[in-house]
Amino acid sequence: MKLFYVNSKGQNANATLANIEDILPTITFDDSLKDENTQQPKWDELHLFTKDLLYDIKKQISYTPNLIV
């Protein structure tokens, strides 16, 4: 049996149930996050992308840090 996931942008991932450890969240990076010639990451753009992604996750789970004073 296979599990399939498709996000709101139409990107997809899948895993089999035979090895439950393989079922992990998948993040697909845009081609805009890598240099066309070298295929190396554009670090500044990648940093902003992951920072925005973390912000969205915090918002979705209503994350509010507990400050220790």
Contacts in CASP RR format, 6 or more apart in sequence:
PFRMAT RR
TARGET T0000
AUTHOR 0000-0000-0000
METHOD contacts of the structure
MODEL  1
MKLFYVNSKGQNANATLANIEDILPTITFDDSLKDENTQQPKWDELHLFT
KDLLYDIKKQISYTPNLIV
1 16 0 8 1.000
1 17 0 8 1.000
2 14 0 8 1.000
2 15 0 8 1.000
2 16 0 8 1.000
2 17 0 8 1.000
3 14 0 8 1.000
3 15 0 8 1.000
3 16 0 8 1.000
3 17 0 8 1.000
3 23 0 8 1.000
4 12 0 8 1.000
4 13 0 8 1.000
4 14 0 8 1.000
5 12 0 8 1.000
5 13 0 8 1.000
5 14 0 8 1.000
5 26 0 8 1.000
6 12 0 8 1.000
7 28 0 8 1.000
9 28 0 8 1.000
11 28 0 8 1.000
13 26 0 8 1.000
13 28 0 8 1.000
15 22 0 8 1.000
15 23 0 8 1.000
15 24 0 8 1.000
16 22 0 8 1.000
27 53 0 8 1.000
29 46 0 8 1.000
29 49 0 8 1.000
30 49 0 8 1.000
32 42 0 8 1.000
32 45 0 8 1.000
33 41 0 8 1.000
33 42 0 8 1.000
33 45 0 8 1.000
33 46 0 8 1.000
33 49 0 8 1.000
34 40 0 8 1.000
34 41 0 8 1.000
34 42 0 8 1.000
35 41 0 8 1.000
35 42 0 8 1.000
57 63 0 8 1.000
END
